[in-house]
Amino acid sequence: MMQIADRMSRLGTETAFEVLLKARALEAQGKHIVHLEIGEPDFDTPQNIIEAAKKALDDGFTHYGPSAGLPQAREAVANYVNATRGYQMWDADNVVITPGAKPIMFFGMMAVLNEGDEVIYPNPGFPIYESVINFLGAKPVPLQLKEEKEFRFDIADLEALITPRTKMLIINTPQNPTGGILTREDLQQIAELSVKHNLIVLSDEIYSQVVYGDFQHTSITEFDGMAERTMILDGFSKTFAMTGWRLGYGLFPKDIAKLVAKLQTNCTSCTSSFSQIAGIEALSDRTLPAVNIFLKEFEKRRDLIVEHLNTIPGFRCHKPHGAFYVFPNIADTGMTSQEMETFLLNEAGVACLSGTAFGAHGEGFIRFSYANSLENIEEAMHRVKAALERRG
């Protein structure tokens, strides 16, 4: 029997895909499931992006490209990030383009973490943070997000976790799974701590353009001393409904960008050339009308699902300011998060995720993605309420 490497026991997973598999099995048995488990926009990719990809194929963009990305695509990303963050800081040499955004996390962390380094990360938070930290032999240090602070964390709690072995801090704003947003004041204080303690910051900004109302996304790189110690993770999946294109990017200090590109050389060689041409089109002003439509629809869906959830006995739900998730507190139902996930899938035909899929501090919560139609959200909420009433 083939022996498995010890490190594989330290690798986690993303539970959303496991729940999707269970839901598909029930559908194969003839049961109708409303899918609120996957963080994927249900919109199709805007047509101008699709046409750009078709033209790129016709124009011969079917060959290898540089590991860090096509020069014109790297330049487009740098210009876009400068424009959307409101400063002129980045150029093409800071950018690495990858097949999806997860390699930015994996390669970036691999480039700077040694075994035994401590990494502070948000909990509940995207589960792959903890998975990669463990896989690399570093030590994950969870930082609790608090419901009473709109799923932000106390700066004092962060400072208390910093030790001489702390190498990296991961932040995610807007946040998965809660939809919380770190305020400008939060980020200023985080920046000051990061400079004081010489921390590297991985800033996951994949939902940077999915914000509602008067809220504006602020990148921690705006603050003094942060550009040289921050890795920005971003991509095309969420903003432009391009999940299946597998197209992400990171911005790094230039010496780190070279190392990340070298890791990509050793892993995937490069990102597909024609998809990068499509990405350039996505970042153009021609895509703004479609993105604005997506945002308005997401906001309607958010308002609808929050309104319904707050009428269900045992549930309470904060209205998120970003991303497309709600993270209702279900502790008063008397069920654990995992019990609620299983119950709603089997008894209500609604797929959601246990809060513990996002870490130990997710107990007492579940996550619904509202990246689905108003009609499906309405149906799902009626099913949830009815199933819980039958349970008594």
Beta strands, then each sheet from edge to edge (+ up, - down):
strand 1: 34-35
strand 2: 95-98
strand 3: 118-123
strand 4: 139-144
strand 5: 166-172
strand 6: 200-204
strand 7: 230-235
strand 8: 248-251
strand 9: 325-326
strand 10: 350-351
strand 11: 353-354
strand 12: 366-369
sheet 1: 1+ 10+
sheet 2: 2+ 8- 7+ 6+ 5+ 3+ 4+
sheet 3: 9+ 12- 11+
end
